[in-house]
């Protein structure tokens, strides 16, 4: 009988070891790494019409149907005026499909620190510039189009966490002019502060954050991120049996505009 139990215990230990080993192999060898945080390099790449890193995003290029469902705000063609030098940035600019938006959060998987990121380019919006200021801006993101490196995470994101069937879009509306301090000129990067109303999962809060804006090749780019606390937007705790998630994250974006 003792030998029998010893065999059972040995088998259980072996299964646990194999399970831990398999997880470590998946984590360090098989698991896809999330894309790095968006930086000025991504902004420059987008403005120069170079492919931005969206390798984990599948099927998120906006179509006429998805744009219509997300917002009535217009989107310019990604090649309509690219490369045309703009004498003055004053006027209305439309968001293009070369934009990248998404989230970034810290996770702990079985005691191992990792990072999760989801991205999309299915968004609509306009930005109005008058001289040295951005006087109006409005954006909407199709939440169901955001994807990460994990289909399981994406399913949780769309259902339990963000409930996209009930809250299909997230929006941002500028509430105070953005003062650039100077008229944006070709090739110059300007740092400024933006203030507006951010709506996630049907809850709206005022936010203030820093952006970098650059006019290049006849296109206008804006880089930035917005820290969020999940409880401020009544977002359920994303943690589950597999992953422990912190109570906050970042919304990050590279927005690319062309004259509307």
N, C-alpha and C positions, 0 to 999 in steps of 0.2 A: 504493500500500500504506500509506504514512504517513497519508494522508487517511482511509483505512479505520480504522486504529487510533485516530486522533484522534476519529472518530465514536463508536467503541466506548467510549473513555474518557469522552467527553462524555456519552454516554448513561448510563454507570455513575454518574458524578457527579450527574447529574440524578435518577437513581433514589434515590441516597443522600439527596440534598437533600429529595426528596419524602417519603422514609421518615422522616427526622428531623422535617420539618415536620408530617407527619401525626401522629407521636407527640406532638409538642408541642401540637398542637391537641387531641388526645385527652386529654392530661394536664391541660391548663389549662382546656379548654372542655367536653369531653364527659364525662370521668371524674367519677363521683360522689364527693363528699367523704365521708369516714367521719363518723359522728356524733361530736360532741365528747365529751370525757371526762365521765363522770357526776359531778354535783356536788350540792350541797344543794338547788339548784333542782329537779333531777330527783326528789330525795327528797320535797320539798314537793309537787310535782305528783302524784306517785304516791299520797301519803297523802290528797290532796284529790280523788282519783279523776279527775285530769286526764290526758289521753293523754300518755304518756311517749314521747320520740323514739325510735321503733324503725322508722323508715321504710325501712331497708335489710333488715329482717327479713321473711322470707316464710314463712308457714305454720308459725309456731312456737308458736301457742297450744296449750297442753296439752289433750289429750283423754284420755278414760278409758283408752284403749289405750296412749298414750305414757307416761302417768303410771305405769301398771302396769309397763311395761317398764323405767322408770328407777329406781323405788324403791317400796318398800312404805310409805314415810312419807306420811302423809295431806296433802292439799291442801284448804284451805278454799275455798268459793265466793267469787269476787271481790266479790259483793254480799250475802253472807249477813248480815253485821252491820255493814257500813260505815255510819258516821255515829252509831253507838251509843256514847255516852260510857262509858268504862270507869273504874269507881271505883278499882280497883287492878289493876296489870298482872300480879300474881302468878298463875301458872298456865301452861298449855301453849298456845302460839300456833302456827298452821299457816301455811306459806308460801302466798301467793296468786299467781295468774297476772298480777298487776300488777307483779310483780318483773321486774327486768332484770339479766341476768348476761352476761359475755362477756370477750373479751380485747382488748388493745391493744398493738401492736408498731410499731417503727420500721423502715421499708423504704427502700431506695435503688433507684429504677427508672431505669436508664440514666443514672446520675449525678445524678438529682434526688431530693432527700429528700422522703419522704412518710410517711404513717401508715396502718396498717391496723387495722381494728376489726371484730370479729364479735360478734353478740349473739343472745340467746335469752331467752324467758320460760318455757321448758319445763324446770322444775325442781320438786323436791319437798323438803319439810323441815319440821322442827318446832324450836321454841325454847321452853325452859322458864325462867320467871322466878320467883324466890322473894325477895320483898322488894327489896333493893338489888342483887341479883346475878342474872345469867343463869347457871343451874347446869348446863344441858345444851343442846346444839344438834347437829343432824345434817341434812346437806343432800346432795342428789344432782342432778346436771345431765345431761340427755340431750345428749351431745356431737354427735350427728348432726344436731341441730336448730339448731346455731349457724351463722348465715349472715352474710356480709359484702356489700360492694358488688361482689364479683367471683365469678362462678360457678367460674372456673378456680382461684382461691385456695381456695374452699370444697371443691372436689374434692381438692386437694392436702392440705388440712386433714383431711378425713375419711379419706383413704387413707394416703398416705406418712407424714404427720406424726403424726396422733393415732391412726390405725388403729382407728377407732371400731367396726368389726365385731368386733374382739377386745376392745376396752376401751370399751364403750358408754357408761359413765358416769364422771364425775369426782365425788369426794365430799369433804366436809369434816366432821370430827367434833370438837367442842369437847372439849379435854382438861383445861382449868382454868376455874373460874368466871370470868365477866366481872364485875368489880366496878364498878358504876355510881357508887358513892359516895353515892347517894341513891336514893330510890324515884322512878322516872320519873313525871313528872306531865304532864298535858295541855299540849301546846304547847312544852315545854321540850326543847332539844337537849342531849344528854349525850355527851361524848367519853370513850371508854374503850379498853382494850387487850384484844384477843382472842388466845388461844393454842389451837392445835389441830393435828390431823393432816390434811394436804391430800394427796389421792391423785389423780394425773394419769397417765394411760397405764399404770396398774397399779403405779406407784411412789409410796410414801408418805413424806412428810417432815414434820417439825414446822415450823409457821410461827407467827409472832407479828406482828400488824398492828393498826393503829388503826382504830376504827370510830366513827361518829356514830349515835346512836340517838335517835328522836323518837316520842313518843306523840301522835297527833292523830286526831280524828274516830273514836275507838274502834279505830284501827289503829296498829300499831307498825311503824316503818320503820328500816332499818339501812343506812347508806352506808359503803362502804370499798373498798379495793383491796389486792391482795397482789402484791408483786414476785416474779417467779420467774426462775430461771436454767434454761434448757432442759436443760442437761446434768444438773442435779440430778434430773430426772425421765426421763432417757433419751429425751428428745424429739429426733428427728433434726433436723439443721440445716434450717430451713425455706427457705433460699436455693435459687434455681434459676437457669436461664439468663436469666431476665427480671429477677428481683428479688434483691437482697442484703439479708438480714434480720439484725438484731442478734441476739446470743446470749441475749437476755433480753426479758421483756415484763411486762405487768401483767394480772392478773385483776381486773376491776372489777365492782361490783355495787350495785344498790339492791334490798334485800329488803323486801317488804311482807307483814306478818303480820296475821291476824285470830284471835280466840280460837277454839281448836279445839273 
